[in-house]
């Protein structure tokens, strides 16, 4: 993801799970993620090319709302995409619960309309300080749990979690605490998803490149369109 200044996993696991060697043969759905760093997005062309989902930055910490969120969200909706918001975590600035509530109040909610993804927690390298935000692995896991439980209590859905294998291993001690509840969005730029951290059996979404033809970063959903719709509907 680009930095600013400032129970579905279990129900679909049998559909997604496959030996590593078979992943490239599976059906996938193209998508992308965007923030205000990518103001020029061609939603119509992306949809025409086969993309079907968009994840859009909504908030960061408890003081920042992405200025392009509303325009991006409306553009994605009008083009026919399944879409959802994401929150860039700042674990050193406030509690997980505070940030989940801020996210929910500014675009990160979920509704059972068939076109809204559960919100996504973007938890990764600190763009302006210590990699793990000065938190121990146990404190980081507690912070994430606070965010996840708050989001779940307010929406009935578990948020997606976006991270990298390296950050997750370094900053959570490779915690397996979320592997049966929160779908994994794995960032790895390359020809394959690589090592899956945290006990997750697979990645639900793979961010495979930091550029996409029609704007944003390039993502692939690990399943077919019917399974993507299941993720949206719950």
N, C-alpha and C positions, 0 to 999 in steps of 0.2 A: 504494500500500500504506500501511497505518497503521504509524506508527513506535512502537517501544517505548522504554523508557528505557535502559535499558542500551545416427546417420547418416541420421536421419529426415527432415531438411529436404530433402535431395536426393531421396529416394525419393518424396516427395509433392509436389514442387514443380510438376510438371505438372498435378496435380489442383487445386492452389490458385491457380496463376498466372492472372491475368486482367487486362485493361486496367482502369485505375482507374474508368472509367465503368461497368464491369460489376459492381463489387464489391457494390453494393446488391442486385443480382439473384441473387447466389449463395446457396446453402444455407449456413446458419450453425447453430451449436448453442449454446444458452444455457448459461452457467456463472457461477460467482462465486468470489471469493477472500475468505478470512477470517483473522483473527487473534484474540487474546484481547480486542482492543478491541470485538469483536462476539460477545459470549458467548451471545446469544439468537438461535440460528439454527434455522429450521424446515426441516430437511432433507427431511422427508416432503412438505411442501407444495411446496417448491422442485422436487422430483423430479416430483410430480404436475403441476406447471405446465409441464414440458418441459425443465427444466435437467438436464444430464447430466454435468457435471464440476465439481469443486471443487479449488482450490489453497489449501493451508492453511499458515500460517506455522509453521515448526518451530524455527528458530534465528536468532540474530543474533550476529555476531562469533564469539568463541570462549568466551563466558561466559554466554550467555543462551539458555534454552530456553523457548519460549512455553508458559505454564502451561495453555493450553486446547488445545494440539496433540492430545494423546491423545484427549480427549473429542470434539473436532471430527473427528478421523480415524475414530474408531469410528462416530460418528454418520453421517458421509458413506458409509462402507462399508456399514453396515446398511441405509441407504436405497437402495443400489444404484448409487451414483455411481462414475464413474471419478475417481480422486483422486490427489493428489500433494502433496509438501511444498515450501515455499520457504524460502530463506535470505536474510535482510536483510544485505547486505554492509556491513562496516566496514573499508574498505581502509587506513585509517590506523592500525589497532590491531594487525594481524597479517597474515601472508602469505595469499595466495589459497589455497595448498595447505592451510595450517592450518585455514582456515575451511571449505574443502570437506570435509576430514576430520571436522571437528566436526559439520557438517551431516549427513554420512553416518552418523555414530555416533548421531545423535539424530533419526531419522525421515526423513532426506532420500534414502534409498536408492531403488533401482529394482529391480523383479522382473518377469519376463516372465509375469505372470499375467493380462494383458489388462485389468486395472483400475487399474494404477499408472502415472501419468505420470512421465517423467523429472523430476528435481528442477529447481527454478527458482531462478536467481540474481537477486535483486532488487537492482539496482545503480542508484542514483538520488541525489537531493539529500540531502546530509548534514543530518539534523534538528537537529544541535547544533554546527555549526561551518562551516568553509569548504565551499562547494558541492562542490568536487572533492576534499575530504579532504586538501588540501595537496599532492596529487600532480600532476605534469605529465601531459599527455596520453599521452606515451609510457610513463610509469610506470604510469598507470592501465591502459593496454592490457596491459602486462606482468602486472599484478596479476590482471586478468580471465583472461588466458591461463593463469596459474598455477592459478586455481580450475578453469577449464574442463578443462584437461589432467588434473588430479588426479581430478576427478569422472569423466571419461571412462575413465581408466585403471582405476578401481575398479569401474565399472558396465558399461562397454561402450557407454554412451549419452552423448550430449552434453546438457548441461543447457539448459533454456529460459533465455533472458535477458529480464528485464523492465526496461524503462527508458522514458524519454520522448525525443522527438526533440531537445528543447532540451538536456537533460542530456547525452545521448550526443554531440551535436555539440560542446558546450562542454568536456566533460571527457575525451573520447577523441579529439578532433579528427575526429569522424565516421568513426572507424575501420571499415574493411570486413573486418577480420580474422576475424569470426565469422559472416559472412553466408551461408556455405555449409555450416555445421555446426550452429550453435545456433539453434533456432527462436525467433523474436522474439515477445515479449509486449509490445505497445505500449500505453502509457497515454496516452490523450487523451480528455478529457471533452468530448463534442460530438456532432454528427450524422454525422461521418465520421472515419476514422482519421487523416486529414491526411497530412502528409509522413512518409514512411518513411525512417528514417535508416540510416546504416552500410552501404549497399549491399544491404540485404535487399530482395528483389523484392516482398515482401508481408509483412504481419503474420500470424503463425499464430493468435494470440489478441489481441483488442482489449479492453482495459479501458476501457469507454466511460462509466462513471459511478461515483461514489464512494459510491453506496448502491444496495441491491438489496432488493426487496420482502420477501424472506425472510431477509435478513441478509447483511452483507458488501458488497463492491464488485461491480459488474455487469460480466461479461465475455461476449464472443462468440468462439467458435471459427470460424475462416475456412474452413469446409468442412462436409461432412455427417457424420453419426454414424459411418459406415464409416471415414472419414478420421480422425476423432478416435480411434477404436479402433486404427487403424494407428499413430498417434502413441504410444499406450500400449504396444502390443505390440512395436514396433521393427522 
